[in-house]
Amino acid sequence: MPTTPNRGVLAVRPSDRTDRWWLLHELRSRSEDLSKIAQGRQAREISRRAFSQLDLSWPDHAVRRRFQEVAEPLHGRARLALEENRLLNELLERVLRDVSSIGTRL
């Protein structure tokens, strides 16, 4: 669920498409640090000052672009695997319902 930043809360939006994959990676790799400085009702807000105190790495554009080239297909495959799992679970539920309805008819 998206949040609406309030005064003094940082909203991070990369301007370049290649940057979003690196930013996501960097934020995930710092998730423990981020959760320690989070605030707000659902602890989903981080102040600009607290964020600026984190030690985030930001390599040059070539590294971020290469990271995007590697990460994007992996992310696509992960999304496909999630959809396959959802469909397989649906199929399993249907089969189990059909089997149980046959058993009740006997």
C-alpha positions in Angstrom: 0.0 0.0 0.0 1.5 3.4 -1.0 2.1 5.9 1.7 1.7 9.7 1.5 4.8 11.4 2.8 4.2 14.1 5.4 6.4 17.1 6.1 10.0 15.9 6.9 9.4 12.4 5.5 11.6 11.3 2.6 10.0 9.9 -0.6 12.5 8.1 -2.7 11.8 7.9 -6.4 14.6 7.3 -8.9 14.5 9.4 -12.0 16.3 6.8 -14.2 14.9 3.3 -14.9 18.3 1.7 -14.3 18.5 3.3 -10.9 15.3 1.7 -9.5 16.8 -1.8 -9.6 19.9 -0.7 -7.7 17.8 1.4 -5.3 15.6 -1.6 -4.6 18.7 -3.8 -4.1 20.3 -1.3 -1.8 17.2 -0.8 0.3 16.6 -4.5 0.6 20.2 -5.1 1.7 19.8 -2.4 4.3 16.3 -3.5 5.5 17.5 -4.2 9.0 19.0 -0.7 9.3 15.9 0.8 7.7 13.5 -0.9 10.1 15.5 0.4 13.1 15.0 4.0 12.0 11.4 3.7 10.7 8.6 5.7 12.3 5.0 6.4 11.8 1.8 4.4 12.3 3.0 1.4 10.5 6.7 2.1 10.8 6.9 2.8 7.1 8.2 6.3 7.2 11.8 7.5 7.5 12.8 11.0 8.0 15.2 12.7 5.6 17.7 13.2 8.4 17.6 9.6 9.5 17.9 8.4 5.9 20.9 10.6 5.3 22.7 9.0 8.1 22.6 5.6 6.5 25.6 4.3 4.6 24.2 3.5 1.2 26.4 2.6 -1.7 25.7 4.2 -5.1 28.0 2.9 -7.8 28.5 4.7 -11.1 26.0 4.6 -13.9 27.6 1.7 -15.8 27.4 -0.6 -12.8 23.8 0.4 -12.1 22.9 -0.2 -15.8 24.6 -3.6 -15.8 22.8 -4.5 -12.5 19.5 -3.7 -14.2 20.4 -5.9 -17.2 20.9 -8.8 -14.8 18.2 -8.1 -12.3 15.3 -7.4 -14.7 15.1 -10.8 -16.3 15.5 -12.5 -12.9 12.7 -10.4 -11.5 10.5 -11.3 -14.5 11.2 -15.0 -13.9 10.4 -14.7 -10.2 7.1 -13.0 -11.1 6.3 -15.8 -13.6 7.1 -18.4 -10.9 4.7 -16.7 -8.5 2.0 -16.9 -11.1 2.8 -20.5 -11.8 2.5 -21.3 -8.1 -0.8 -19.5 -7.8 -2.2 -21.5 -10.7 -0.9 -24.8 -9.3 -2.5 -24.0 -6.0 -5.8 -23.3 -7.7 -5.6 -26.5 -9.6 -4.7 -28.5 -6.4 -7.7 -27.0 -4.6 -10.0 -27.9 -7.5 -8.7 -31.5 -7.6 -9.1 -31.9 -3.9 -12.7 -30.4 -4.1 -13.5 -32.8 -6.9 -12.1 -35.8 -5.1 -13.9 -35.0 -1.9 -17.2 -34.5 -3.7 -16.8 -38.0 -5.3 -16.2 -39.5 -1.9 -19.3 -38.0 -0.5 -21.4 -39.4 -3.4 -20.2 -43.0 -2.8 
